[in-house]
Amino acid sequence: MFGRFFAPGPVEVLPEVLAAMTRPMIHHRGKEARDLYARVGPVVQAVFGTARPVRFLASSGTGAVEAGIRALPPDRVLALVNGAFGERMARMAETCRHDVDRLEAPLGRVVDPEAVAARVRATRYVGVTAVHNETSTGALQPLPPLARAVGDVPLVIDSISGAAGAPVELDATGIAFACTGSQKALALPPGLGFAAASETFLATARQSTERGFYLDLLSYERDTPPFTPALPLLYALDAQAGRMAREGIPARWARHRAMAELVWDWAGRRGIRLTAAEGFRSPTVTCLELPPPLAGPEFVERVRARGFVVGGGYGPLRGNCFRIGHMGDQTVETVAALLRACDAALSG
Ligand code: PLP
């Protein structure tokens, strides 16, 4: 029965989307495959707000993040860090031979665009890295002010748990690169990375010596994928893109916002603190801080005993937090059912 699994990714996948994966294989450069790319293309472009083609990688989301970071010529990078995934991006940039300066914000907050603007004025950076939706805290970094703050410096965005649940608007904001993974708000099984890059960013990428081979964004600049794609996942995407087009992408964002508001309101009425600061809360993931003495892992178990899955706290928030992934194909109704189970779990 759908509507039981609220981990902050991977998320629940509808049976009809899962079933699409069992279609027979086709050749990935043949007409059938090209027709599939043409069907799903406009939907994923709408997810990223771009007229540029969105590329598919047979990797989890991290592969797409790494492709973006590798496209930056190795030099000095500013990494915005407000949680575990921001720090992961910073470490990835170090691994890819960048000199990394970190600009940090406390857990639950976002990095102040004015502080970013001051840093890029003071130091010459080849890129700025940031997480759109910090899954560990449920904080959403507003992208338009950040894009304005970086000016001409390429902005590389990990929107793994944001895209499809919140606008990315690549073209309107001038973001250089954004990416996501299939297992979050797109509500597909894990294993597919999505990468969208501006023309200017790809021109910069030509100067990078660290593009690697499989993750070289330039090799994806062709009409069919450069490597054998994960066809079953593309079949699932095909089914899901049809559903998403029928719902409409702005309606999808609004549904995510409505699910999130239900959770925030529920928490507020029970005196449960949210980790993310008001005004910067994610429409896809909420991190909730349990009142003592209730511990996060114990609460997650109690919810599980009632037939629902929620996520535990992440990293330093492990002890007293739990997280609800209200994304993908969940609805206000399924979230309401989860919250009834949470109520029962709160009382023992
Ligand atoms: N970045 C963010 C913001 C995430 O939420 C996750 C997964 O939870 C990752 C990166 C890692 O993604 P993947 O496991 O798809 O590589």
Residues whose N, C-alpha, C, O or C-beta is under 5 A from the ligand:
A	BS01	PLP	P8 G9 S60 G61 T62 F85 N133 T135 D158 I160 S161 G181
